[in-house]
Amino acid sequence: MQSVERKVKVTMKINKQRLEIAMANACLNPLQVSRQAGCQYATLRNLINGKEGKPATIGKIASVLNVPVEKLVNDYVESGD
């Protein structure tokens, strides 16, 4: 009998107010953050508007803003495929 690996998908949700504060502290707007993070502007807008995102994407955004990821996220979600 073969063992079946279960893939776990982890996503995170950004806290809009914390993100806006971090952007203000860095003197950056969403377009500048998305460009520096190497992600699509639409992706950042989706995150700001409450959609879940990949940890790597949120990590890039946090890095650009020079804050730990924990400062930007409300929570994370694990789901199996």
Rosetta silent file (secondary structure, phi, psi, omega in degrees, C-alpha in Angstrom):
SEQUENCE: MQSVERKVKVTMKINKQRLEIAMANACLNPLQVSRQAGCQYATLRNLINGKEGKPATIGKIASVLNVPVEKLVNDYVESGD
SCORE:     score description
SCORE:     0.000 S_00000001
   1 L     0.000  130.967  179.842    0.000    0.000    0.000 S_00000001
   2 L   -86.399  141.518  174.859    1.349    3.402   -1.002 S_00000001
   3 L   -85.095  143.444 -179.222    1.267    6.308    1.371 S_00000001
   4 L  -107.140  123.763  177.383   -0.410    9.411    0.061 S_00000001
   5 L   -81.257  135.117  177.964    1.117   12.745    0.904 S_00000001
   6 L   -98.291  125.487  177.851   -1.344   15.406    1.814 S_00000001
   7 L   -82.885  134.646  177.484   -0.511   18.862    0.548 S_00000001
   8 E  -111.182  126.354  179.537   -1.133   21.641    2.996 S_00000001
   9 E  -102.214  123.021  179.400   -1.864   25.073    1.610 S_00000001
  10 E  -110.070  129.275  175.533   -1.048   27.941    3.934 S_00000001
  11 E  -129.485  160.079 -179.255   -2.443   31.401    3.283 S_00000001
  12 E  -130.341  155.674  177.863   -2.356   34.603    5.281 S_00000001
  13 E  -119.454  127.789 -178.870   -4.605   37.611    5.629 S_00000001
  14 E   -81.309  142.809  172.064   -3.148   41.092    5.936 S_00000001
  15 L   -85.562  113.624 -173.385   -4.403   43.577    8.499 S_00000001
  16 H   -57.713  -44.638 -177.472   -5.243   46.600    6.343 S_00000001
  17 H   -65.123  -43.051  178.799   -4.642   49.202    9.047 S_00000001
  18 H   -64.075  -39.371  178.285   -1.245   47.752   10.016 S_00000001
  19 H   -64.093  -44.884 -179.983   -0.197   47.617    6.366 S_00000001
  20 H   -63.345  -37.063  176.608   -1.217   51.228    5.785 S_00000001
  21 H   -65.498  -44.032  179.402    0.734   52.316    8.881 S_00000001
  22 H   -63.510  -39.269  177.739    3.813   50.397    7.696 S_00000001
  23 H   -66.223  -40.323  178.379    3.528   51.991    4.236 S_00000001
  24 H   -63.893  -42.453  178.459    3.195   55.452    5.793 S_00000001
  25 H   -62.608  -34.003  179.891    6.259   54.824    7.979 S_00000001
  26 H   -87.485   -3.511 -177.442    8.216   53.758    4.885 S_00000001
  27 L    56.124   44.635  179.453    6.818   56.719    2.881 S_00000001
  28 L  -125.934  147.782  173.683    5.637   54.333    0.146 S_00000001
  29 L  -100.528  169.811 -176.824    2.344   53.966   -1.685 S_00000001
  30 H   -56.551  -37.693  179.465    0.854   50.617   -2.784 S_00000001
  31 H   -63.949  -43.858  179.004    2.253   50.896   -6.321 S_00000001
  32 H   -64.267  -41.469  178.989    5.772   51.496   -4.998 S_00000001
  33 H   -62.814  -46.120 -178.420    5.466   48.608   -2.534 S_00000001
  34 H   -62.643  -41.631  179.025    4.255   46.204   -5.222 S_00000001
  35 H   -63.594  -46.522 -178.418    7.070   47.167   -7.583 S_00000001
  36 H   -68.946  -30.042  179.265    9.752   46.838   -4.916 S_00000001
  37 H   -82.095  -13.703 -179.561    8.301   43.539   -3.671 S_00000001
  38 L    74.936   30.586  176.508    8.148   42.143   -7.206 S_00000001
  39 L  -122.039  162.984  179.480    4.445   41.372   -7.090 S_00000001
  40 L   -67.341  143.774  176.406    1.555   42.546   -9.194 S_00000001
  41 H   -58.670  -40.400  179.742   -0.199   45.728   -8.066 S_00000001
  42 H   -61.614  -35.657  177.488   -3.514   43.844   -8.309 S_00000001
  43 H   -62.802  -46.704  179.138   -2.187   41.221   -5.892 S_00000001
  44 H   -63.383  -42.730  178.146   -1.357   43.874   -3.316 S_00000001
  45 H   -60.643  -41.416  177.793   -4.765   45.536   -3.798 S_00000001
  46 H   -61.119  -42.089  178.345   -6.458   42.145   -3.297 S_00000001
  47 H   -64.133  -42.908  179.038   -4.526   41.630   -0.061 S_00000001
  48 H   -62.230  -35.067 -177.642   -5.436   45.116    1.140 S_00000001
  49 L   -87.342   12.852  171.298   -9.086   44.383    0.340 S_00000001
  50 L   101.820    1.157  177.709   -9.176   41.255    2.497 S_00000001
  51 L   -77.999  155.351  177.719   -8.178   38.391    0.214 S_00000001
  52 E   -81.811  151.123 -179.501   -5.788   35.733    1.463 S_00000001
  53 E  -136.009  167.076  178.704   -2.276   35.568    0.068 S_00000001
  54 L   -71.903  143.079  178.156    0.742   33.316   -0.051 S_00000001
  55 H   -55.891  -37.372 -179.427    3.221   33.621    2.820 S_00000001
  56 H   -63.668  -40.565  178.854    6.070   34.287    0.364 S_00000001
  57 H   -65.253  -45.263  179.695    4.231   37.249   -1.152 S_00000001
  58 H   -67.342  -33.418  175.394    3.431   38.723    2.236 S_00000001
  59 H   -63.231  -40.336  177.833    7.037   38.103    3.276 S_00000001
  60 H   -64.199  -41.372  179.310    8.268   40.134    0.299 S_00000001
  61 H   -64.798  -45.107  178.899    5.922   42.983    1.188 S_00000001
  62 H   -61.299  -39.215  179.279    7.040   42.917    4.824 S_00000001
  63 H   -62.869  -44.485  178.050   10.661   42.954    3.708 S_00000001
  64 H   -60.413  -37.737 -177.476   10.116   46.039    1.536 S_00000001
  65 H   -86.695   -3.388  178.430    8.428   47.761    4.479 S_00000001
  66 L    58.698   43.653  176.388   11.163   46.610    6.872 S_00000001
  67 L  -132.242  153.343  174.503    8.698   45.045    9.321 S_00000001
  68 L   -69.672  150.653 -179.914    8.246   41.447   10.507 S_00000001
  69 H   -54.137  -38.478 -177.893    5.423   39.514    8.844 S_00000001
  70 H   -57.032  -26.823  179.101    3.704   39.217   12.231 S_00000001
  71 H   -72.660  -22.011 -173.953    3.146   42.988   12.190 S_00000001
  72 L  -101.118  -22.584 -171.354    1.125   42.765    8.959 S_00000001
  73 E  -102.709  148.160  171.841   -1.055   39.668    9.318 S_00000001
  74 E   -82.514  -49.421 -177.142   -4.223   38.960   11.246 S_00000001
  75 E  -163.529  174.726  175.251   -4.011   35.214   10.960 S_00000001
  76 E  -130.244  157.339 -175.210   -3.077   32.349    8.703 S_00000001
  77 E  -126.289  131.340  173.971   -5.111   29.492    7.330 S_00000001
  78 E  -108.543  133.654  175.794   -4.024   25.913    6.629 S_00000001
  79 E  -140.046  143.860  179.012   -6.089   23.822    4.274 S_00000001
  80 E   -94.524  147.758  177.757   -5.513   20.403    2.760 S_00000001
  81 L   -96.120    0.000    0.000   -5.977   19.589   -0.898 S_00000001
